[in-house]
Amino acid sequence: MKKNNQHKAHFIVYVRWDIILDWKGNEIVENRLSKNEHLKPYAYGTGARGISEKVKNGDILWIFTIPIYGNFSSFPSVVAMLTVDEVIDQEHEKDKLSGIPDYIKKHWNSDKKKGWKYVIIGNKDKSHYFPLNNAYDLIIKKILKDKSCILEKRISCKYYGYIAQYFQTIRRIPVNLIRDMISYKEKIHRSDSIFISYRRRSGSKTVKILAESLLKRGINCWLDINRMPQNKTRHYSDKEKQYFKNEIENAIHESKMFIAIISDDYLEREWTNLEFEIAKNHEKSGMLTVLKTELHELKDSKRLSYLVKQIRKTI
């Protein structure tokens, strides 16, 4: 373990997936469009008591989430490591509110004194954001260990809900597991995900079935519907377009595999054509495996099962 981590306290906490998307949306609002400008996530809000006494400047806060695919939950993923700069009490330190991002402030009702009272601000130079990964073994088998079975029985919740409930409040990581956290962080260079490229209008239902089939076998998927803030009007501003293009390129670069679900107009549409061209360039450089399959074929359950087996063998 590095010396500068020996005397710091390490904590772990869960953040809901919809809040992760709020963080992403805030990048667009603040005009932080390229990856090297991203600050997400550099702040964490909580209503837990005694946080200002528990968490000190210089401590480390590990944030994990559980990505949601419709009704299906993915695996726990470590998304950020914050080096704590300060802990702000929104109720009593109003002079510091300007340093808190809006997506955090909106969860505090000062009149009713409810919501996220405390905000932990991370040092932007010493904090890290990670591509989505499968941290199941780290969180469940090491940090929770024997507690996971007990919690799962005690808390009535689907999928990984019991983990989310247990980590709603900040939990201190035992000293003997800090080395495991640091080691895990150093290994996260690429996402565990497979990038699935498709036309949403014609293929959403089929692609969701494919994603769930992969998730059940331990394979994460990158889908635009759950990885980027959504614009329901479908009229993108120039800032949104640039942000989405950057995110897509980063995601393809970090993914293990790219799957193109080909429909009649797949290559004629701006976004799918862009995704496919980026993937082909990465394939030429030997950085990515690209698979193509026809949308109509995947509507056959046998063909879909065959593709899932092919993917598992390839990765």
N, C-alpha and C positions, 0 to 999 in steps of 0.2 A: 504494500500500500504506500502511496506517496505520502511524504512527511507532512505536507500541508493539509492533509485530510485527517491526520491522526487525532487531533483534538477538537474537531468539529462534530457537532451532533448531526445525524442524518435522519430525515423524516420521509415518510411516504404518504401520499394522499391520492384519492380518486377524484377525477373531474368528469362530469357527464359529457357525452359526445356532442350534444347540441351546443354546449359552451365552447368546446373545441372549435366548432364551426363559427361561433361568435368571434373567437380570437382571429380566425382566418379572415372573416369579414372586416374586422377592424384594420387589417393591413391595407385593404383597398381604400377605406375611408381616410386613413392617414397617409395615403399615397406611397406606401412602402411596397413597391411592386416586384422588385427583384429579390432573389433569395438572400443576398448579402445585406439587404436592408431590413429583413424581417426581424421583428422583435418578439414574435410569438413563441411560447407564452412567457411573458416576463413578470406577470402578476397573478396572484392567487387570492381569492376572497373566501372568507370563512366566518361563520357565526359562533364557532366553538369558543367557550370561555377559557381564559387563562393563556391564550396564544402568545400574548406579548411577554409573558413570563417564561413560557416554554421555548419559544423559537427566538434565537438571538442573531444579530448581524454576523455574517460569516458562516452560519450553518448552511446545510445543504437540504433542499426540498426536492424530492423526486415525485414527479406527477405521472400518473398513468390513467389511461382511459379504456373504455370498452367500445370499439366502433360498432355501430348499429347498421344492419342491412335489412331494412323493413322490419320484419318480426324476428329476425335472426341476429344474435349477438356474435361478434367475432371474439378473438382471444384478447386477454388483457395486453395492453401495449404501453411500454414506457415512452412517453412523448416529450418529456423535458426534465432537465436537471437545473434547478435554480439555486444560485449562490445568493443567500439573503442579504440585501442591502439595508432594509429596514422593515419594521412592522408598524403599520399605520392604523390607528383607531379612528374610524370615520366619524364616530359620534363626538369625540373629544379633541381631535386634532384637525379641525377644519382648515387650518392654514396649510395643510399638506395635501388637500384634496386635488389640487391641480396636477399632481403627479400620478393620479390613479386613472387608468383608462376607463372610458365610458361603459364598456361591456362588464366592468366590475362594479362601478358605481350604481348601475341600474338595479342591482340586486340588494341594495340597502334602502330601506324606508326609514328616514330619519324621524318622521312624525310618530310612527308606530314602534320605532326602535326594533325592527325585525329585518332579518336577512343576513347578508354578509357584513358583519360589523367590522371585522379586521381585514386588512389587505397586506399581504406579504409581497414586497417589491423585490424582484431579482436584479442582480447586477447584470447589465446587458452585455458586458464583455466576458463575464465569467460564467454565464449560463449557457445551456445548450438545448437545442431542439432536435429531435431525432425523427427519421422516417419511421412509419409504423412498423412494428415488429411483433413477434410472438413471444411474449414474456411469461407465458403460462408456467414454465418450470421455475423461473425465478420467483414469481409472486406466490404461486400456489404451493409448489413443492418445497421452497426454501423459506420464504418469509412467513407464510401461513402454516406450513408444515402440517402438524397433526390437527390444528384448529380448523382447517378447511372442511373436513368431514362433519365436525360438530356444528359449525356455523351453517352448513348447507341444510342440515336437518332442522336446526333451530329457526332459521329464517325462511319463510315461505316465499320463494322467488324463482323465476325461470332462469335457466342458463347460469350466468355468472352474477346474478343480482346479489347474492349473499356477500360476494367480495366487495361490491360497490357499497353495500350498507355498512360493512365492517370498517371500510376506509373513508367513510364520510367525514370523520374527524381525523386529524393528523395523528399518525402512529409513528413512534420512534423506532428506527431500525436498530436491532441489537448490534453491538459492536462487532461480534463475530461474523456478521453478514455484510458489513460495509465493503469488505474486500470483493465480495461477489457482485455488489452493485457497481463498483468501479470497473471491475473486469467486464461486466456486461456492457457498460457504456462504451468501453473501448472497442468492442466488437461490432457495434451498430454502425456499419458503414453503408450498407444497402438495406432496402426494405425487404421484408419477407414476402412482399406482395407480388401478385401477378396482375399486370395492367390489362383490363378488358376494355377494348375499344368497340363501340357499337352505335348504331343510330337509335336514339332513345324512343322516337315515335313508333318505330316498327319492332324493336327488339327488347324493350324493358322487361316484359314478363319472362321471356325465355332466359335472358341474361341473369335475372335474379335467381332462377332455378339453378342455373349453372354455378353462380356464386355460392349458393347455399350448399350445393353438392361438394364444392371444393372446401368450403369452411368446415364441413362435417368431417373432412379428412385431414384437417390441420393446415390447410393452405389459405392464406389471406388473399383478398382480392382488392384491387384499386378500381372503384367505380365512381364516376363523376357525381352520381346522385348522393353519395354519402361522404365524399372526400373534400368537396369544395362548397363554400356558401352558395346557396341557390338564389337565382334571380327569377322569380316567378313570372315576371312580365316578358322575359326572353328578349328584351331590348337592352343590349349591353352597352355601357358607356365605354369610352376609349380606355379608361383606367381598368375597368373590369376585364376587358378583352386582353390587355397586356398582362394583368395578373394571372388570368386563367391560362394563357399561353405559357407563361413562366412556370406555373405549377405543373402543367401537363408535361413540359419538357423535363423538369426535375423528377417527376414521378416515374416517367419512362426510364430515365437515366438510372434511377435507384432500384427499379424493379428487376426481378429475376427473369421474368418472361413477359412477352406481349402477345395477346390473343386478339386477332381481328375477326369480329363477327360480321361477315360480309352480307349485306343486303343490296337490293337493286341500286340504291343511290348512295351507297357507302362512300365511294371515292369522289362523289360529286359535292359532298357537303363540306363546309369549311373546317369544322372541328375534327371530324373523323379523318378527312384527308390529311390534315396537319399531323394528327397523332400517328397515322400510318407512315408518313414521310420521315418523321423523327425516329420512329422505331426502325425503319429500314436503314437509316444512316448508322444507328447504333449497332444493328446486326452486321453491317459491312465491316465495322471496326472490331467485331468479335466480342462486343460487350453485352449482347442481348440475344436471346432466342425468340424468334418470331414464328407464331403459328397462325394459319388462316383456316377458317371454317365457315361454311355457308349457314346463314340464319335458319333457312328452312330445314336443314339437316338436323339441327339441334332440337327441333320440335318433336323429333322422334326420340323417345327415351333411351333406346338402345344406342343411337348415335351419340347422344349426350354422355351416356355412361362410358362409351369408348373414348371420347375426348378427355374425360376426367382421368381415366387410366393412363392415357398417353401423356397427359400433363404430369402426373405423379412420377412416371418413369423418367421423364425428361429432366425434372428438377431434382 
